[in-house]
Each structure stands twice: as C-alpha cells, then as structure tokens.
Amino acid sequence: MNFENSQCYTISSNELMRMVGVIDYDIYYLNDDYHLVVKKGSTVDLKQVERLVNNGHLNFYVLKREFEALQLLVIELGRTAEYCASKGDIKGASLSLDELLSRTALSLYTYLTINIQEMMETVMVLERVLLIFTADKGHCKKLLQLFHQHTPFLVQSLQVAILSVLLAREFGIKKRSNLELVAWGGLLCDISLGQFEFDCSNLLVLSAAENESYLTHPQVGSTFLQSISHIPSAVSLLTLNHHERVDGSGFPRGITDIPPLAKIILATTHYFSLVSNRASAASYTKAMQQMKSTPKSFNPVVLKYLETLVLTS
C-alpha cells in the first residue's frame, strides 16, 4: 500500500467503537496485533483492498487477510466465553462476550453505510442484552454450548442481532425495550440449530431427513426459549416466526400475518445466510439482488431500508 504520510495512530477496536470525534481519517488496515492503524492524508492501492466503505466520516479499508484473522479471533473469544461459563466464571464469560461484541461490530461496520455514533448506540443495546444473557449460570453455559456446536455460529448470530437493531432504528423504533427485543430475537432465533449433529451452514447438502429436522427448528427454538425465565417471553414468538414469509411460503406454519419485528429478523437472517454460505458465496450486491427478486417473500419497506444499510458496490 502507498502512504503519503508517515504519522500513525494505533487504536484498539474497543476504543474505536467508543470514539465519536475521529473524523477525516483513512483507517485502512489491521496490523498483527489486531489494531487498526490510522493514517491521515494517506493513499491506498485499491488493488490490494478487499472492501471499501465511505460513509462520509470514516473510510475503512480492510484487507482480506486481516479480515479473516479478525474472524478467527472472534471465534476464539467465543470459545473463551464458553470455557469460562463451563467453570462458573460468569464475569469472565461476560468480559469475553463484550470483547466479542466489539470485534464483531467492528468487522460488520466495515461494509455498513452508518456512522460510528449509530454503531456505538447499537453496541450499547447489545451490551445490555449480553448482560442479561449471562445472568443465569446454568442457562449461560447451555446457550454457549449450543452456539459452539458449530464454531462460527455465535459470530453470525451477533451479526444478525446488530444488523437487526440497526434496521429497527431505520424504521424509527427508538424505545429501548423494543430494540433489546429485536436484539434478543436476532441473537437467539437460530439457537436450536446447535442441537443438531449436522452442520446447517450449507442447506444444499442436507439429506431429506436432515432437511425435515431443519424445518422444525423455529418451533423447537421457540419452545426451548420459553423455558428460560430471564429471557423476555416475546423472544420465543420472534424465534417461531423468523422464517415465515409475507406471501405464506415460509415455515414452519406458512402464515402471512407476521409480527412487524419478526419481518426485520427474517430479512437479516436471510441476508446473512446468503453472504455467509460458502457454497453460494453471494456477494453483498448479489445477496440484495436475490432478495429483491422475490419481493413477495419480504416486506418491501424492510428490503428498502436494508439496502440502504449494507454496502452494495
């Protein structure tokens, strides 16, 4: 990469997530210590850049190699949280989850058209949810075990939760309890997938029996979450409906009368299934195009707001 200015500032991801006043900088790569190296007045060789976001305040350039390293780090943090919970160390699990949230939010922020203040406010909503998540030692351990039945699951669930809250805010939902409910739904809607012995990340290779089990996971997850007293009861309803489509083509019940918040989680979970599925390898642009090609499956206003949030160039 080509640099015009040698002045350099190193900022940890946690510090960055809480900095509102950092503007007019190009933040263009992660060093070996997983810190963002910030240089002012620099130029970048775009051929080496994996992703570019220009939100008017911050330009993020994240190389593919460093992005993959960050993903490995957040997976390791999830494992640490699970280990702490298994030993009854809820404080350690909570600290690991908070760090995991910051890292995941940072990796997601690199291709969202939002400013740092919006992401910070969303992170604070998720911090509150994770605090409640770890309130019960037994359930915290069980939930983390389910998340790590398939290693990247917790990371993607946090991504769904973050984007769902951002999307809810685009709709004008401001009440904290409603935003937290959306965060809960995004985080836990697929929790029952961790009970399956098969990997659900590629639905195209599932056997007929595995696919039949997969189609029951909203109901299974909804029933499971009803048994956890410190999680809001409405979360089970979001879990039950997060694969229903507005045209009735969804599952498990094929209904059309879907709760408004469930429509948000439906869109974000489907979006991440497209961009995260290694078999399809859909780009962000192609993912949005694919969702817009079946407009009757999703609420059109939801799709409109989702497209304004994600990078599609």
Buried (B, 14 or more C-beta within 10 A) or exposed (E): BEBEEEEEEEBEBBEBBEBEEBEEBBBBBBEEEBBBBBBEEBEBEEEBBBBBBEBEBBBBBBBEEBBEEBBEBBBEBBBBBBBBBBEEBBEBBBBBBBBBBBBBBBBBBBBBBBBBEBBBBBBBBBBBBBEEBBBBBEBBBBBBBBBBBBBBBBBBBBBBBBBBBBBBBBBEBEEEEBBBBBBBBBBBBBBBBBBBEBBBBEBEEBEEEBBEBBEEBBBBBBEBBBEBEEBBEBBBBBBBBBBBBBEBEBBBEEBEEBBEBBBBBBBBBBBBBBBBBEEBEBEBEBBBBBBBEEEEBBBEEBBEBBBEBBBBE
